[in-house]
């Protein structure tokens, strides 16, 4: 055998080669997608006038969030995404890259005020991120693996939460023409906003409680505060034109803020109750088995006598 021939244990099988190529593609696709999404959002927010914040101000709705709080939310999310680039999870890596490409497309569409295209990108991204979220349910968050919780579960949960509970609704209001351009229109779409907030938060709270998703509850509560502390202006250049939330929407936001932690606590309590019942049932079965064994031994002793 020539000295240039590989040793038997160095031969790469076709399946190993395919796996290595998948890893290479992920190593390329994920960092590029994160950079593209970050770059698109930064350019659309800072380099173009009006940018993302400016367009939000031009089309205020009852679901317009506090821009500072949302900016901080996205900053934390992108920092966590950089950490995700170092983990490269095979099962969700490519879908995560697609999510970032769709987010970049949304930024471009929104800046161009092509709101229908932006809405389509958001809905597709919600579906994509929901599939990732369901995949991660098989690998729940645990303190034994804090890196996975911080750089895999946290960014995926935050990404899904803001798109599902806020972005597609706010953008949808603009598409439907439910933006507010005068004080007289401020309360016109109150009940539509109430219905949307109740719908998405009820789904999120029940899901988080049933699956005991602490990260989702935290993200949901933060986004509700971002809505609660926002006061969009009818005239973006005049601070005095900022209007308070209509009373029904304000009450709804407060109720949802209470709902999320209650649902989570109820889910945790239900799980512990079921576990306790399972332990008690197991102990009863063990005791019954031991008693049956003693009875059998006594019967055998009587027959032997």
C-alpha positions as CSV (number, residue, x, y, z in Angstrom):
1,X,0.0,0.0,0.0
2,X,1.4,3.4,-0.9
3,X,2.2,5.9,1.8
4,X,-0.2,8.3,0.1
5,X,-3.2,6.0,0.6
6,X,-5.5,6.9,3.6
7,X,-5.5,4.6,6.5
8,X,-8.7,2.6,6.9
9,X,-9.9,4.7,9.8
10,X,-9.4,7.9,7.8
11,X,-11.7,6.9,5.0
12,X,-14.8,9.2,4.9
13,X,-18.1,7.5,4.1
14,X,-20.6,9.2,1.8
15,X,-22.9,9.8,4.7
16,X,-20.1,11.5,6.7
17,X,-19.3,13.6,3.7
18,X,-22.9,14.7,3.3
19,X,-23.0,15.6,7.0
20,X,-19.8,17.6,6.8
21,X,-21.1,19.5,3.8
22,X,-24.3,20.3,5.7
23,X,-22.2,21.7,8.5
24,X,-20.2,23.8,6.0
25,X,-23.3,25.2,4.5
26,X,-24.7,26.1,7.9
27,X,-21.3,27.7,8.8
28,X,-21.7,29.9,5.8
29,X,-25.5,30.5,5.6
30,X,-26.2,31.4,9.2
31,X,-23.6,34.1,9.8
32,X,-24.4,35.6,6.3
33,X,-28.1,35.7,7.1
34,X,-27.5,37.4,10.4
35,X,-25.3,40.0,8.9
36,X,-27.8,40.6,6.0
37,X,-30.7,41.0,8.5
38,X,-28.7,43.3,10.8
39,X,-27.4,45.3,7.8
40,X,-30.8,45.7,6.2
41,X,-32.4,46.8,9.4
42,X,-29.6,49.3,10.2
43,X,-29.6,50.8,6.7
44,X,-33.4,51.0,6.6
45,X,-33.4,52.5,10.1
46,X,-30.5,54.9,10.0
47,X,-29.4,55.6,6.4
48,X,-32.8,56.1,4.7
49,X,-35.2,58.9,5.4
50,X,-37.9,58.2,6.4
51,X,-36.5,55.0,7.9
52,X,-38.3,52.3,9.9
53,X,-39.0,54.5,12.9
54,X,-40.0,57.4,10.6
55,X,-42.5,55.3,8.7
56,X,-43.9,53.9,12.0
57,X,-44.4,57.5,13.1
58,X,-46.1,58.4,9.8
59,X,-48.5,55.5,10.1
60,X,-49.4,55.3,13.8
61,X,-51.8,52.6,14.9
62,X,-53.3,51.5,18.2
63,X,-50.7,48.7,18.1
64,X,-47.7,50.9,17.6
65,X,-45.1,50.0,20.3
66,X,-42.6,52.1,22.2
67,X,-39.8,52.5,19.7
68,X,-37.0,52.7,22.3
69,X,-38.1,49.5,24.0
70,X,-38.5,47.7,20.7
71,X,-35.0,48.9,19.5
72,X,-33.5,47.5,22.7
73,X,-35.4,44.2,22.2
74,X,-34.0,43.8,18.7
75,X,-30.5,44.7,19.9
76,X,-30.5,42.0,22.5
77,X,-32.0,39.6,19.9
78,X,-29.2,40.2,17.4
79,X,-26.5,39.8,20.1
80,X,-28.0,36.4,21.0
81,X,-28.1,35.5,17.3
82,X,-24.4,36.1,17.1
83,X,-24.0,33.5,19.9
84,X,-26.3,31.1,17.9
85,X,-23.9,31.3,15.0
86,X,-21.4,29.5,17.2
87,X,-23.7,26.6,18.1
88,X,-25.0,25.6,14.6
89,X,-27.9,23.3,15.4
90,X,-28.4,21.0,12.4
91,X,-32.2,20.6,12.8
92,X,-33.1,24.3,12.8
93,X,-30.0,26.1,11.4
94,X,-31.2,26.4,7.8
95,X,-34.7,27.5,8.9
96,X,-33.1,30.1,11.1
97,X,-31.2,31.5,8.1
98,X,-34.4,31.7,6.2
99,X,-36.0,33.6,9.1
100,X,-33.3,36.2,8.9
101,X,-33.6,36.6,5.1
102,X,-37.4,37.1,5.5
103,X,-36.7,39.7,8.2
104,X,-34.4,41.5,5.8
105,X,-37.1,41.4,3.2
106,X,-39.6,42.8,5.6
107,X,-37.3,45.8,6.4
108,X,-36.9,46.6,2.7
109,X,-40.6,46.3,1.9
110,X,-41.6,48.3,5.0
111,X,-39.1,51.1,4.1
112,X,-40.5,51.2,0.5
113,X,-44.0,51.4,2.1
114,X,-44.9,48.2,0.3
115,X,-46.9,47.1,3.3
116,X,-48.6,44.1,1.6
117,X,-45.3,42.6,0.8
118,X,-44.1,43.3,4.3
119,X,-47.1,41.5,5.7
120,X,-46.6,38.5,3.5
121,X,-42.9,38.3,4.7
122,X,-44.0,38.5,8.3
123,X,-46.7,35.8,8.1
124,X,-44.3,33.5,6.3
125,X,-41.7,34.1,9.0
126,X,-44.1,33.4,11.8
127,X,-44.9,30.0,10.2
128,X,-41.2,29.3,9.7
129,X,-40.3,30.3,13.3
130,X,-43.3,28.4,14.7
131,X,-41.9,25.2,13.0
132,X,-38.5,25.9,14.7
133,X,-40.2,26.5,18.0
134,X,-42.1,23.1,17.8
135,X,-38.8,21.3,16.9
136,X,-37.2,22.8,20.0
137,X,-39.9,21.4,22.3
138,X,-38.2,18.1,22.0
139,X,-35.1,19.7,23.6
140,X,-36.5,21.7,26.5
141,X,-34.6,24.4,28.3
142,X,-32.6,23.1,31.2
143,X,-30.1,24.8,33.6
144,X,-27.7,21.9,32.9
145,X,-27.1,23.4,29.4
146,X,-27.2,27.2,29.9
147,X,-25.5,27.9,26.6
148,X,-28.3,26.2,24.7
149,X,-30.9,28.1,26.7
150,X,-29.1,31.5,26.1
151,X,-28.1,31.2,22.4
152,X,-30.6,28.7,20.9
153,X,-33.9,28.9,22.8
154,X,-33.8,32.6,23.8
155,X,-33.3,34.1,20.3
156,X,-35.8,31.7,18.7
157,X,-38.4,32.5,21.4
158,X,-37.8,36.2,21.2
159,X,-38.0,36.2,17.4
160,X,-41.3,34.3,17.3
161,X,-42.8,36.4,20.1
162,X,-42.3,39.8,18.5
163,X,-43.4,38.7,15.1
164,X,-46.5,36.8,16.3
165,X,-47.6,39.0,19.1
166,X,-46.8,42.4,17.6
167,X,-45.3,43.0,14.2
168,X,-47.7,41.2,11.9
169,X,-50.6,42.9,13.7
170,X,-49.2,46.4,13.6
171,X,-48.3,46.0,9.9
172,X,-51.7,44.4,9.2
173,X,-53.4,47.5,10.7
174,X,-51.5,49.6,8.2
175,X,-52.4,47.3,5.3
176,X,-56.1,47.5,6.2
177,X,-56.0,51.3,6.5
178,X,-56.5,51.3,10.3
179,X,-53.8,53.8,11.0
180,X,-54.7,57.0,12.9
181,X,-54.2,60.3,11.0
182,X,-56.4,62.6,13.2
183,X,-57.7,62.8,16.8
184,X,-61.2,61.9,15.6
185,X,-59.9,58.5,14.3
186,X,-58.1,57.6,17.4
187,X,-60.8,55.4,19.0
188,X,-62.3,54.1,15.7
189,X,-60.4,50.8,15.7
190,X,-60.3,50.2,19.4
191,X,-62.2,46.9,19.4
192,X,-60.2,45.6,16.5
193,X,-57.1,46.3,18.5
194,X,-58.6,44.7,21.6
195,X,-59.5,41.6,19.7
196,X,-56.1,41.2,18.2
197,X,-54.3,41.7,21.5
198,X,-56.5,39.3,23.4
199,X,-56.2,36.7,20.6
200,X,-52.5,36.5,20.3
201,X,-51.8,36.8,24.0
202,X,-54.4,34.2,25.0
203,X,-52.7,31.7,22.6
204,X,-49.2,32.6,23.8
205,X,-50.2,32.4,27.5
206,X,-52.0,29.1,27.2
207,X,-49.1,27.6,25.2
208,X,-46.5,29.0,27.6
209,X,-48.4,27.6,30.6
210,X,-49.0,24.2,29.0
211,X,-45.3,23.8,28.0
212,X,-43.9,25.9,30.9
213,X,-42.0,28.2,28.6
214,X,-40.4,30.8,30.9
215,X,-38.7,32.6,28.0
216,X,-41.9,33.0,26.1
217,X,-43.7,34.5,29.1
218,X,-40.9,36.9,29.7
219,X,-40.8,38.1,26.1
220,X,-44.6,38.4,26.0
221,X,-44.7,40.5,29.1
222,X,-42.0,42.8,27.8
223,X,-43.8,43.3,24.5
224,X,-47.0,44.2,26.4
225,X,-45.1,46.9,28.3
226,X,-43.8,48.2,25.0
227,X,-47.4,48.6,23.9
228,X,-48.5,50.0,27.2
229,X,-45.8,52.7,27.3
230,X,-46.3,53.9,23.7
231,X,-48.1,57.1,22.7
232,X,-48.0,57.5,18.9
233,X,-48.5,61.0,17.7
234,X,-51.1,62.1,15.1
235,X,-48.4,64.6,13.9
236,X,-44.9,63.0,14.3
237,X,-43.3,66.5,14.6
238,X,-45.5,67.7,17.5
239,X,-45.1,66.0,20.9
240,X,-48.4,67.6,22.0
241,X,-50.3,65.4,19.5
242,X,-49.5,62.2,21.4
243,X,-52.7,60.5,22.5
244,X,-53.3,58.1,25.3
245,X,-54.5,54.6,24.8
246,X,-58.3,54.1,24.7
247,X,-59.6,52.8,28.0
248,X,-60.7,49.3,26.6
249,X,-57.3,48.7,25.1
250,X,-55.5,49.9,28.2
251,X,-57.5,47.5,30.4
252,X,-56.9,44.7,28.0
253,X,-53.1,45.2,28.1
254,X,-53.2,45.2,31.9
255,X,-55.3,42.0,32.0
256,X,-52.9,40.3,29.6
257,X,-49.9,41.4,31.7
258,X,-51.5,39.5,34.6
259,X,-52.6,36.6,32.4
260,X,-49.1,35.5,31.3
261,X,-47.5,34.9,34.7
262,X,-50.7,33.4,36.1
263,X,-50.8,30.9,33.1
264,X,-47.2,30.0,33.7
265,X,-47.6,29.5,37.4
266,X,-50.7,27.4,36.8
267,X,-48.8,25.2,34.3
268,X,-45.9,24.7,36.7
269,X,-48.4,23.9,39.6
270,X,-50.3,21.4,37.3
271,X,-47.1,19.6,36.4
272,X,-46.0,19.3,40.0
273,X,-49.4,18.0,41.0
274,X,-49.3,15.4,38.3
275,X,-45.8,14.3,39.3
276,X,-46.9,14.1,43.0
277,X,-49.9,12.0,42.0
278,X,-47.7,9.8,40.0
279,X,-45.3,9.2,42.9
280,X,-48.2,8.5,45.3
281,X,-49.7,6.0,42.8
282,X,-46.4,4.3,42.3
283,X,-45.9,4.0,46.1
284,X,-49.4,2.5,46.4
285,X,-48.6,0.0,43.6
286,X,-45.4,-1.0,45.3
287,X,-47.1,-1.4,48.7
288,X,-49.8,-3.5,47.1
289,X,-47.2,-5.7,45.3
290,X,-45.3,-6.2,48.6
291,X,-48.6,-7.1,50.4
292,X,-49.5,-9.6,47.6
293,X,-46.0,-11.1,47.9
294,X,-46.4,-11.5,51.7
295,X,-49.8,-13.1,51.2
296,X,-48.4,-15.5,48.7
297,X,-45.6,-16.4,51.1
298,X,-48.0,-17.1,53.9
299,X,-50.2,-19.3,51.7
300,X,-47.1,-21.2,50.6
301,X,-46.1,-21.7,54.3
302,X,-49.6,-22.9,55.3
303,X,-49.6,-25.4,52.4
304,X,-46.1,-26.6,53.3
305,X,-47.2,-27.2,56.9
